Every structure is written in C-alpha cells, then in structure tokens.
Amino acid sequence: MPDQLKFTTKTVDGKDLNGADLAGKPVVLWFWAPWCPKCQREAPGMAAASKEHSGKVTFLGVAAQDKVPAMQQFVQKYNLQSFQHIADEDSAVWKRFGVTAQPAYAFIDASGKVDIVTSQLSEQDLKQRLSKLA
C-alpha cells in the first residue's frame, strides 16, 4: 500500500474515511477547491467519468482551501454525489500527495503505483488514464 493512503479523515458529509481502505484497487483522487473556476468546469466530466467507471475505479474528491459548507454546496451544485469527497480543510491529504494547487489528480493502480498529475487534464486525457486504470 502506498504511504500516501495512510490517513484517516472526514468526508464533506461528516463520515469517517480511512485511506487504507482504498488500497489494492484502482483509485483516482481529484483535488479541487469550491471557488476554483477550472474545478467548476471539470466537475460535470468527473461526475460522468465516475458513473462510467463505477465498480471498476474508485473516485475520491479531495476538497481543500475552503470550509465544509462551501464544499457541500459544490458537490450539490455539480451533482457529484456519485463518489465521496474528503473535507481536507487543513490540506493534510493534499500535502501527502505533494499537491499545492488545484485541479490535480492522483491515479493509483491496484498494485499501489501512484501517478500524480498537477495540471488540468482534458476529458480525453482523463478518459485514457481511467481506461488504463480500470
């Protein structure tokens, strides 16, 4: 299991989440902030991708740089309820993955290999990476 997954935190809806539970299966973490225009543009594509890869790839949103109510509004507004989102208010999970700006992504394959992308991905790039993961 990659060290980055050794964390426990809360989701935006107040549930406990243990990163270790994600180990051993394909996962994509999407790092976002509620006020980020790029994240707002990406949100519909992420919602669609999570539904398309349901059961094959686990999606996890990692929201930071704001407070929980703004994070909850973002999830509602963009219909992102198809996957869980961490309320990373202190950016601890961002730091574990070396993320300093959003949007960013961490693709983790079933063997635990971590591939971090710290720039915005086109829908085509995202699709290709998800197909490789699944």
Summary of the structure (lengths in Angstrom):
residues: 134
radius of gyration: 13.2
end to end distance: 17.8
largest distance: 35.3
contacts: 401
relative contact order: 0.23
helix: 37%
strand: 24%
